[in-house]
Structure formats: C-alpha cells, structure tokens
Amino acid sequence: MADNKPWALISEVGEQGYLEEVADIIKRHFNIICLKDFLQNPQFHGPKVQALLVWNCCPEAEPSLLGSLPSLKVVANGGVGIDHLDVPYINRLGVKVTNTPGVVSNATADMAMALLLASARKVVEGHQIAINPKTTHIPQCLMGAEVTGSTLGIIGMGHIGYKVAQRSKGFDMKILYHNRSRRSVEDEQAVGATYSENMDDLLRESDFVMLVVNLTPETTGLISHRELSLMKPTATLVNVSRGRVVDQDALVTALQSGTIRAAALDVTHPEPLPRDHALLSLPNVLITPHVGTNTYTTTRKMVQRMVENAVAAVKGLPVPDEVKL
C-alpha cells in the first residue's frame, strides 16, 4: 500500500523537473511531495520526509530546508557532480549523500564528441545556410577543422574522460591526457592514450582540449588567460564539466583576439547565461544548455540509481553510491 512507502521530497513533475515517465520510477518506492506543495505546510510535511531527491540542483539542499526535515536520511543527487551540495554539512546532520556515477558516462561522452565534431565541421553554420530562404549557393568559405588524425587533450580521465578517449580512437586521434593520477598501462594502451604529467604540455600540443573534470576548489578557474595563451591559435576548447572550470572573461578575450580558434560548451556559469553575455554573440562559440545526460535511456538510469541509493539509505542498508569526502 502507498501508505507503507517512505516519503521523498522532489522538485516537481513536469517541464522544470522530472518527466512523468521517470517520476513513476520514484513512485514505485516512495510517496512523493513536490517542493511547492511542501512549502505550503513544511511543519506538517517535514517530519515525514526521509529522502531528498535532487535533480538539476533542485530542491536546493540549503540549511533552512534541511532544518525542516528532522527525519531525513539521505540526499540523493541525480548526476555525478556534487559541487552544489555541502557534503560535510549534510553529513554532520547524520544524513548521507549519494550521486549516480557510471550511468551518465556514455551519454556525456557522446555529447562531448558531438560538440567537438559540430564545432570543428561548422555543423550549425552549415545548417543555417542550408535552411536560409535567401541561400542560392553553398559558400566555399565554410571550411572546418580536420578531426581525423588530430590531437585531443583530455583534462580529467575518469569514467567520462575515458569514454571520450574510446570514441576518439575511432577518429584516429592522438590522445593526450592529464589527470590527478595516471591510468594503468593497460587502460592507456587500450585507447592509445599518452599521459601528460604537465598540463601545460597538453595545452601546447592539442588541437582540441576537452575538459572533463569535477568542479572542486582546485579546478575552479582551471582554464584562464595563461592556459588559453598556451593553446594553439587553431585549437578548440570543449567543456562538458562545469562552467566555473573556465574563466569566462578570459575565454571571451581569447576568442575575440584569435588566441584560440573556437569553443564548444555544454556548461556555463550561470546557466543559462544572461542574454547579453558576450559569449552568446561570438561566431566561434557553440553552446548547448547542459544537456550532456539528456537522453531518455540515461535519464531513466539516473533516476533508477537515485532511487536505489535512497531506498538503501532509508532501510539502513549499505548505500551503493555514497559520497564520502
């Protein structure tokens, strides 16, 4: 019976929250209450809620909300990045934090390669010319950058970075990577990747620089004026990590001055950017609205993993994807 299910607080079902079909996955295991309804009477609803399911950073796990949830046992995040969660603070409340590693890797790596290819071959510009009612001929100046045989530098060789390397091998790309720790020789040989202990060397040698790191204090502003100045003037920066990994003012300057050829971004800060932001008017920038995991298959897998983590925490069982800092 529904009354025997624990309660979970979610953002909403609909355009700004969960698709109806994936909300059904949650409803199999939890009674759900949406944030808008919760806020109508938090004193009544708060003591019932044992799981807070965070999707696209909502609901925000801020102290005022957490303080109204005395029975809370878990904050289950959809996605890998937990930079929007104060994990130590939440843990001090006796609440576990979980994420969904692994299940997002393929879709995000696909998106990373899509951005690289679309930017290199000017796919969006070509589409605009092809559908323009005034087009009478195809301009020969619509020339892109060669991908096959080029050098790809991957910064961050975790699950997603490695999936990118697997895909780029199919384009006969020379793969360099920089990571906090070196991958095994077997991993390197499987994708033909070479470790760059010094990130500066990777920046100097790469035709495409791919950012696939978690956002931490160490990676915030990782790419700024100095790093961009090391890149080739023909190079492209691709970011599928977090917007704040890149100094956006420095990126605007680099793109305007020709320091680098182009940028392809699935992430910015903030999201969306203010409508008058300089990045939105540059012809050598391709931006998508943080949709790296946006496939039906991956979304269902993410929500299923969130639910599995939350159910385990509520039942006091070992939690598969507990975040421990």
C-alpha positions as CSV (number, residue, x, y, z in Angstrom):
1,M,0.0,0.0,0.0
2,A,1.1,3.5,-0.7
3,D,0.9,4.5,3.0
4,N,3.7,2.0,3.7
5,K,6.1,3.7,1.4
6,P,8.6,6.3,2.8
7,W,8.2,9.9,1.7
8,A,10.6,11.7,-0.7
9,L,10.8,15.4,-1.4
10,I,11.3,16.3,-5.1
11,S,11.4,19.5,-7.2
12,E,8.4,18.9,-9.4
13,V,7.0,16.7,-12.1
14,G,6.9,18.5,-15.4
15,E,8.9,20.8,-17.6
16,Q,11.2,22.1,-14.8
17,G,11.5,18.8,-13.0
18,Y,11.0,15.1,-13.7
19,L,9.4,13.7,-16.8
20,E,6.2,11.9,-15.9
21,E,7.5,8.6,-17.0
22,V,10.6,8.8,-14.8
23,A,8.6,10.1,-11.9
24,D,6.8,6.8,-12.0
25,I,10.1,5.1,-11.1
26,I,10.2,7.1,-7.9
27,K,6.6,6.5,-7.1
28,R,7.1,2.7,-7.1
29,H,9.2,3.1,-4.0
30,F,8.2,6.4,-2.4
31,N,5.3,8.7,-1.7
32,I,6.4,11.9,-3.3
33,I,5.7,15.5,-2.4
34,C,6.8,18.4,-4.7
35,L,8.6,21.4,-3.2
36,K,5.8,23.8,-4.0
37,D,3.3,21.7,-2.0
38,F,5.8,21.1,0.7
39,L,6.4,24.8,1.3
40,Q,2.7,25.3,1.9
41,N,3.0,23.5,5.2
42,P,6.6,22.4,6.0
43,Q,5.7,21.8,9.7
44,F,3.2,19.1,8.6
45,H,5.2,17.5,5.8
46,G,8.7,17.9,7.1
47,P,8.7,15.1,9.7
48,K,7.6,12.5,7.1
49,V,10.3,13.1,4.6
50,Q,13.2,10.7,4.7
51,A,14.7,11.3,1.3
52,L,15.5,14.5,-0.6
53,L,15.9,13.7,-4.4
54,V,18.0,16.5,-6.0
55,W,17.5,16.8,-9.8
56,N,19.2,19.6,-11.8
57,C,20.3,21.1,-8.4
58,C,16.7,21.3,-7.2
59,P,15.4,21.4,-4.5
60,E,18.4,23.3,-3.1
61,A,19.8,21.4,-0.1
62,E,20.2,24.6,1.9
63,P,20.2,24.7,5.8
64,S,16.8,26.2,6.0
65,L,15.2,23.3,4.1
66,L,17.3,20.6,5.7
67,G,16.4,22.0,9.1
68,S,12.8,21.4,8.4
69,L,13.4,17.7,7.6
70,P,14.1,16.1,11.0
71,S,13.6,12.5,9.7
72,L,15.9,13.0,6.6
73,K,18.3,10.1,6.0
74,V,19.6,10.8,2.5
75,V,20.2,13.5,-0.1
76,A,20.2,11.5,-3.4
77,N,21.7,13.5,-6.3
78,G,21.0,12.8,-9.9
79,G,24.3,13.1,-11.7
80,V,27.9,12.8,-10.7
81,G,28.8,16.5,-9.8
82,I,28.0,17.4,-6.2
83,D,29.6,20.8,-6.2
84,H,26.1,22.3,-5.3
85,L,25.9,20.2,-2.1
86,D,27.7,21.0,1.1
87,V,28.5,17.3,1.8
88,P,30.4,17.8,5.1
89,Y,27.5,19.9,6.5
90,I,24.9,17.4,5.4
91,N,26.9,14.6,6.9
92,R,27.1,16.4,10.2
93,L,23.3,16.3,10.3
94,G,23.5,12.5,10.1
95,V,22.4,12.4,6.5
96,K,24.1,10.5,3.7
97,V,24.8,12.0,0.3
98,T,24.7,9.9,-2.9
99,N,25.3,10.5,-6.6
100,T,25.0,8.5,-9.8
101,P,28.4,7.7,-11.3
102,G,28.8,5.5,-14.2
103,V,25.3,5.7,-15.7
104,V,26.0,9.2,-17.1
105,S,29.3,8.4,-18.7
106,N,28.2,7.2,-22.2
107,A,25.7,10.0,-22.8
108,T,28.1,12.7,-21.7
109,A,30.9,11.3,-23.7
110,D,28.6,11.2,-26.8
111,M,27.7,14.8,-26.2
112,A,31.4,15.8,-25.8
113,M,32.2,14.2,-29.2
114,A,29.1,15.8,-30.7
115,L,30.3,19.3,-29.6
116,L,33.8,18.6,-30.9
117,L,32.6,17.5,-34.3
118,A,29.9,20.2,-34.7
119,S,32.4,22.9,-33.8
120,A,35.2,21.5,-36.0
121,R,33.0,21.0,-39.0
122,K,30.7,24.1,-38.5
123,V,27.6,22.0,-38.5
124,V,25.4,24.7,-37.0
125,E,26.6,27.3,-39.5
126,G,26.0,24.9,-42.3
127,H,22.5,24.2,-41.2
128,Q,21.7,27.9,-41.0
129,I,22.9,28.4,-44.6
130,A,21.1,25.3,-45.8
131,I,17.7,26.4,-44.4
132,N,18.1,30.2,-45.2
133,P,15.5,31.1,-47.8
134,K,18.0,33.5,-49.3
135,T,20.6,30.8,-50.0
136,T,21.3,30.4,-53.7
137,H,24.7,28.7,-53.5
138,I,26.9,27.0,-50.9
139,P,29.8,29.2,-49.9
140,Q,33.2,27.5,-50.2
141,C,34.5,29.5,-47.2
142,L,32.5,27.2,-45.0
143,M,35.7,25.3,-44.1
144,G,36.2,23.4,-40.9
145,A,39.0,21.8,-38.9
146,E,40.1,18.2,-39.6
147,V,39.3,15.9,-36.8
148,T,40.7,12.6,-38.1
149,G,44.4,12.4,-37.1
150,S,44.3,15.5,-34.9
151,T,45.5,15.6,-31.3
152,L,43.0,15.5,-28.5
153,G,44.0,16.6,-25.0
154,I,41.6,15.3,-22.3
155,I,41.9,17.0,-18.9
156,G,40.2,14.7,-16.4
157,M,40.5,11.0,-17.3
158,G,37.8,9.5,-15.1
159,H,34.8,7.5,-16.3
160,I,33.6,10.1,-18.8
161,G,37.1,11.1,-19.9
162,Y,38.0,7.5,-20.7
163,K,34.8,7.1,-22.6
164,V,35.7,10.2,-24.7
165,A,39.1,8.6,-25.4
166,Q,37.4,5.4,-26.5
167,R,35.3,7.3,-29.0
168,S,38.2,9.5,-30.3
169,K,40.2,6.4,-31.0
170,G,37.7,5.7,-33.8
171,F,38.8,9.0,-35.4
172,D,42.5,8.0,-35.3
173,M,43.1,10.9,-33.0
174,K,46.4,11.2,-31.0
175,I,45.2,11.2,-27.4
176,L,46.9,13.0,-24.6
177,Y,45.5,13.2,-21.1
178,H,46.2,14.9,-17.8
179,N,44.7,13.6,-14.6
180,R,45.4,13.7,-10.8
181,S,46.6,10.1,-11.1
182,R,47.9,8.2,-14.1
183,R,45.7,5.4,-15.5
184,S,47.1,1.9,-15.7
185,V,49.3,0.9,-18.6
186,E,46.5,-1.4,-19.8
187,D,44.0,1.4,-19.8
188,E,46.4,3.7,-21.7
189,Q,47.2,1.0,-24.3
190,A,43.5,0.1,-24.8
191,V,42.8,3.6,-26.2
192,G,46.3,4.7,-27.3
193,A,46.5,7.5,-24.7
194,T,49.6,9.2,-23.5
195,Y,49.9,10.7,-20.0
196,S,50.9,14.3,-19.7
197,E,52.1,14.9,-16.2
198,N,52.3,18.7,-17.0
199,M,49.0,20.1,-18.2
200,D,50.9,23.0,-19.9
201,D,52.4,20.4,-22.3
202,L,49.0,19.1,-23.2
203,L,47.7,22.6,-23.9
204,R,50.5,23.4,-26.2
205,E,50.2,20.2,-28.2
206,S,46.5,19.7,-28.6
207,D,44.2,20.6,-31.5
208,F,41.2,20.0,-29.2
209,V,41.2,20.4,-25.4
210,M,38.4,18.6,-23.7
211,L,37.5,19.5,-20.0
212,V,36.0,16.5,-18.1
213,V,36.9,17.3,-14.5
214,N,34.8,17.6,-11.4
215,L,34.3,21.1,-10.0
216,T,36.5,21.5,-6.9
217,P,38.4,24.4,-5.4
218,E,41.4,23.2,-7.3
219,T,39.6,23.1,-10.7
220,T,37.7,26.3,-10.3
221,G,39.2,28.7,-12.9
222,L,41.5,25.9,-14.1
223,I,41.5,27.4,-17.6
224,S,42.2,31.2,-17.6
225,H,44.3,33.7,-19.5
226,R,47.6,31.9,-19.0
227,E,46.3,28.5,-20.0
228,L,44.4,29.8,-23.1
229,S,47.6,31.6,-24.2
230,L,49.4,28.3,-24.3
231,M,46.9,26.7,-26.7
232,K,47.4,26.7,-30.5
233,P,45.6,29.5,-32.3
234,T,43.9,26.8,-34.3
235,A,42.8,24.9,-31.2
236,T,39.3,24.4,-29.9
237,L,38.2,24.2,-26.2
238,V,35.4,21.8,-25.4
239,N,33.9,21.9,-21.9
240,V,31.4,19.2,-20.6
241,S,32.4,19.5,-17.0
242,R,31.2,22.7,-15.2
243,G,31.1,26.3,-16.3
244,R,33.2,27.6,-13.4
245,V,36.2,25.4,-14.5
246,V,36.7,28.1,-17.2
247,D,37.3,31.8,-16.6
248,Q,34.7,33.0,-19.0
249,D,36.0,36.5,-19.3
250,A,39.4,35.1,-20.3
251,L,37.6,32.8,-22.8
252,V,35.8,35.8,-24.4
253,T,39.1,37.6,-24.8
254,A,40.8,34.6,-26.2
255,L,38.0,34.0,-28.8
256,Q,37.8,37.6,-29.8
257,S,41.6,38.0,-30.2
258,G,42.1,34.8,-32.1
259,T,44.2,33.3,-29.3
260,I,42.2,30.1,-29.9
261,R,40.0,29.1,-32.8
262,A,36.8,28.2,-31.1
263,A,35.0,26.9,-28.1
264,A,32.2,24.4,-27.7
265,L,30.4,24.4,-24.3
266,D,27.7,22.3,-22.8
267,V,28.2,24.1,-19.5
268,T,28.4,27.8,-18.5
269,H,28.2,29.9,-15.3
270,P,25.4,30.7,-14.7
271,E,23.0,28.5,-16.7
272,P,21.5,30.0,-18.7
273,L,23.9,32.9,-19.3
274,P,22.4,36.4,-19.2
275,R,21.0,37.2,-22.6
276,D,23.5,40.0,-23.1
277,H,26.6,37.9,-22.2
278,A,29.5,38.3,-24.7
279,L,29.8,34.6,-25.3
280,L,26.3,34.5,-26.9
281,S,27.3,36.8,-29.7
282,L,30.6,35.3,-30.7
283,P,30.5,33.5,-34.0
284,N,33.2,31.0,-32.9
285,V,31.3,29.7,-29.9
286,L,28.9,26.7,-29.9
287,I,26.8,26.5,-26.7
288,T,24.3,23.8,-25.6
289,P,22.2,24.1,-22.4
290,H,23.8,21.5,-20.2
291,V,22.2,18.5,-21.9
292,G,25.1,16.0,-21.7
293,T,22.9,13.4,-19.9
294,N,19.6,14.3,-21.7
295,T,18.6,11.0,-23.3
296,Y,15.6,9.0,-22.2
297,T,17.8,5.9,-21.6
298,T,20.3,7.7,-19.4
299,T,17.7,9.8,-17.5
300,R,15.8,6.6,-16.6
301,K,19.1,5.0,-15.4
302,M,19.9,8.1,-13.3
303,V,16.6,8.2,-11.6
304,Q,16.7,4.4,-11.0
305,R,20.1,4.7,-9.4
306,M,18.9,7.7,-7.3
307,V,16.0,5.6,-6.0
308,E,18.2,2.6,-5.3
309,N,20.6,4.7,-3.3
310,A,17.7,6.4,-1.4
311,V,15.9,3.1,-0.6
312,A,19.1,1.6,0.7
313,A,19.8,4.7,3.0
314,V,16.2,4.7,4.3
315,K,16.4,1.0,5.1
316,G,19.8,1.3,6.8
317,L,21.4,-0.9,4.1
318,P,24.8,-0.4,2.5
319,V,24.4,2.5,0.1
320,P,25.9,1.8,-3.4
321,D,27.0,5.3,-4.3
322,E,27.5,7.2,-1.1
323,V,29.7,10.3,-1.5
324,K,32.5,10.3,1.1
325,L,34.8,13.3,1.1
